Protein backbone atom coordinates (compact mmCIF):
# COMPACT_ATOMS: atom_id res chain seq x y z
CA UNK A 1 0.00 0.00 0.00
CA UNK A 2 1.49 3.34 -0.98
CA UNK A 3 1.63 6.32 1.34
CA UNK A 4 -1.32 8.17 -0.29
CA UNK A 5 -3.54 5.12 0.09
CA UNK A 6 -2.56 4.81 3.75
CA UNK A 7 -3.42 8.47 4.39
CA UNK A 8 -6.78 8.14 2.62
CA UNK A 9 -7.57 4.96 4.55
CA UNK A 10 -6.62 6.66 7.83
CA UNK A 11 -8.84 9.68 7.08
CA UNK A 12 -11.72 7.41 6.08
CA UNK A 13 -11.42 5.44 9.31
CA UNK A 14 -11.39 8.64 11.38
CA UNK A 15 -14.46 9.93 9.55
CA UNK A 16 -16.37 6.69 10.08
CA UNK A 17 -15.39 6.67 13.76
CA UNK A 18 -16.60 10.26 14.26
CA UNK A 19 -19.90 9.48 12.52
CA UNK A 20 -20.42 6.51 14.82
CA UNK A 21 -20.28 8.65 17.94
CA UNK A 22 -23.54 9.66 19.51
CA UNK A 23 -24.60 13.28 19.75
CA UNK A 24 -24.62 14.76 23.24
CA UNK A 25 -28.04 15.17 24.75
CA UNK A 26 -29.39 18.69 25.44
CA UNK A 27 -28.84 17.98 29.14
CA UNK A 28 -25.16 17.27 28.53
CA UNK A 29 -24.82 20.49 26.55
CA UNK A 30 -26.54 22.49 29.30
CA UNK A 31 -24.07 21.13 31.83
CA UNK A 32 -21.05 21.67 29.58
CA UNK A 33 -21.40 25.35 28.71
CA UNK A 34 -21.75 28.21 31.11
CA UNK A 35 -24.42 30.81 30.56
CA UNK A 36 -23.43 33.99 28.80
CA UNK A 37 -23.14 36.88 31.23
CA UNK A 38 -25.45 39.86 31.34
CA UNK A 39 -24.32 43.24 32.56
CA UNK A 40 -26.05 46.37 33.79
CA UNK A 41 -25.50 49.35 31.53
CA UNK A 42 -25.35 51.64 34.56
CA UNK A 43 -22.38 49.65 35.87
CA UNK A 44 -20.34 49.40 32.66
CA UNK A 45 -21.00 52.72 30.90
CA UNK A 46 -20.06 56.26 31.77
CA UNK A 47 -23.13 58.48 32.30
CA UNK A 48 -22.73 60.32 28.97
CA UNK A 49 -23.03 57.00 27.12
CA UNK A 50 -25.82 55.65 29.28
CA UNK A 51 -28.28 58.34 28.29
CA UNK A 52 -28.37 61.64 26.47
CA UNK A 53 -30.84 64.24 25.31
CA UNK A 54 -32.20 61.99 22.53
CA UNK A 55 -31.41 58.43 23.69
CA UNK A 56 -31.27 55.99 26.58
CA UNK A 57 -29.47 52.63 26.66
CA UNK A 58 -31.43 49.68 28.08
CA UNK A 59 -30.22 48.63 31.53
CA UNK A 60 -29.77 44.92 30.75
CA UNK A 61 -26.83 44.27 28.41
CA UNK A 62 -26.58 40.65 27.22
CA UNK A 63 -23.38 39.36 25.66
CA UNK A 64 -22.77 37.18 22.63
CA UNK A 65 -19.45 36.02 21.17
CA UNK A 66 -17.56 38.21 23.60
CA UNK A 67 -19.39 41.42 22.67
CA UNK A 68 -21.90 43.47 24.63
CA UNK A 69 -25.26 43.79 22.85
CA UNK A 70 -26.85 47.14 23.56
CA UNK A 71 -30.41 48.23 22.87
CA UNK A 72 -30.80 51.99 22.49
CA UNK A 73 -34.20 53.66 22.77
CA UNK A 74 -34.13 57.01 21.01
CA UNK A 75 -36.42 59.78 19.83
CA UNK A 76 -36.02 58.21 16.38
CA UNK A 77 -36.71 54.56 17.19
CA UNK A 78 -34.89 51.65 18.79
CA UNK A 79 -31.37 50.85 17.64
CA UNK A 80 -29.18 47.83 18.35
CA UNK A 81 -25.43 47.96 18.80
CA UNK A 82 -23.21 44.92 18.91
CA UNK A 83 -20.12 45.90 20.83
CA UNK A 84 -18.92 49.02 22.60
CA UNK A 85 -17.53 50.63 19.45
CA UNK A 86 -20.85 50.20 17.65
CA UNK A 87 -22.63 51.75 20.65
CA UNK A 88 -20.52 54.90 20.26
CA UNK A 89 -21.28 54.96 16.53
CA UNK A 90 -25.03 54.62 17.15
CA UNK A 91 -24.99 57.42 19.74
CA UNK A 92 -23.17 59.68 17.26
CA UNK A 93 -25.71 58.76 14.56
CA UNK A 94 -28.63 59.55 16.88
CA UNK A 95 -27.08 62.92 17.73
CA UNK A 96 -26.50 63.61 14.03
CA UNK A 97 -30.15 62.81 13.24
CA UNK A 98 -31.25 65.18 16.01
CA UNK A 99 -28.98 67.94 14.70
CA UNK A 100 -30.18 67.45 11.13
CA UNK A 101 -33.81 67.57 12.21
CA UNK A 102 -33.24 70.75 14.23
CA UNK A 103 -31.70 72.43 11.19
CA UNK A 104 -34.44 71.37 8.76
CA UNK A 105 -37.40 72.10 11.04
C-alpha positions as CSV (number, residue, x, y, z in Angstrom):
1,X,0.0,0.0,0.0
2,X,1.5,3.3,-1.0
3,X,1.6,6.3,1.3
4,X,-1.3,8.2,-0.3
5,X,-3.5,5.1,0.1
6,X,-2.6,4.8,3.8
7,X,-3.4,8.5,4.4
8,X,-6.8,8.1,2.6
9,X,-7.6,5.0,4.6
10,X,-6.6,6.7,7.8
11,X,-8.8,9.7,7.1
12,X,-11.7,7.4,6.1
13,X,-11.4,5.4,9.3
14,X,-11.4,8.6,11.4
15,X,-14.5,9.9,9.6
16,X,-16.4,6.7,10.1
17,X,-15.4,6.7,13.8
18,X,-16.6,10.3,14.3
19,X,-19.9,9.5,12.5
20,X,-20.4,6.5,14.8
21,X,-20.3,8.6,17.9
22,X,-23.5,9.7,19.5
23,X,-24.6,13.3,19.8
24,X,-24.6,14.8,23.2
25,X,-28.0,15.2,24.8
26,X,-29.4,18.7,25.4
27,X,-28.8,18.0,29.1
28,X,-25.2,17.3,28.5
29,X,-24.8,20.5,26.5
30,X,-26.5,22.5,29.3
31,X,-24.1,21.1,31.8
32,X,-21.1,21.7,29.6
33,X,-21.4,25.3,28.7
34,X,-21.7,28.2,31.1
35,X,-24.4,30.8,30.6
36,X,-23.4,34.0,28.8
37,X,-23.1,36.9,31.2
38,X,-25.5,39.9,31.3
39,X,-24.3,43.2,32.6
40,X,-26.0,46.4,33.8
41,X,-25.5,49.3,31.5
42,X,-25.4,51.6,34.6
43,X,-22.4,49.6,35.9
44,X,-20.3,49.4,32.7
45,X,-21.0,52.7,30.9
46,X,-20.1,56.3,31.8
47,X,-23.1,58.5,32.3
48,X,-22.7,60.3,29.0
49,X,-23.0,57.0,27.1
50,X,-25.8,55.7,29.3
51,X,-28.3,58.3,28.3
52,X,-28.4,61.6,26.5
53,X,-30.8,64.2,25.3
54,X,-32.2,62.0,22.5
55,X,-31.4,58.4,23.7
56,X,-31.3,56.0,26.6
57,X,-29.5,52.6,26.7
58,X,-31.4,49.7,28.1
59,X,-30.2,48.6,31.5
60,X,-29.8,44.9,30.8
61,X,-26.8,44.3,28.4
62,X,-26.6,40.7,27.2
63,X,-23.4,39.4,25.7
64,X,-22.8,37.2,22.6
65,X,-19.5,36.0,21.2
66,X,-17.6,38.2,23.6
67,X,-19.4,41.4,22.7
68,X,-21.9,43.5,24.6
69,X,-25.3,43.8,22.9
70,X,-26.8,47.1,23.6
71,X,-30.4,48.2,22.9
72,X,-30.8,52.0,22.5
73,X,-34.2,53.7,22.8
74,X,-34.1,57.0,21.0
75,X,-36.4,59.8,19.8
76,X,-36.0,58.2,16.4
77,X,-36.7,54.6,17.2
78,X,-34.9,51.6,18.8
79,X,-31.4,50.9,17.6
80,X,-29.2,47.8,18.4
81,X,-25.4,48.0,18.8
82,X,-23.2,44.9,18.9
83,X,-20.1,45.9,20.8
84,X,-18.9,49.0,22.6
85,X,-17.5,50.6,19.5
86,X,-20.8,50.2,17.7
87,X,-22.6,51.8,20.6
88,X,-20.5,54.9,20.3
89,X,-21.3,55.0,16.5
90,X,-25.0,54.6,17.1
91,X,-25.0,57.4,19.7
92,X,-23.2,59.7,17.3
93,X,-25.7,58.8,14.6
94,X,-28.6,59.6,16.9
95,X,-27.1,62.9,17.7
96,X,-26.5,63.6,14.0
97,X,-30.1,62.8,13.2
98,X,-31.3,65.2,16.0
99,X,-29.0,67.9,14.7
100,X,-30.2,67.5,11.1
101,X,-33.8,67.6,12.2
102,X,-33.2,70.8,14.2
103,X,-31.7,72.4,11.2
104,X,-34.4,71.4,8.8
105,X,-37.4,72.1,11.0
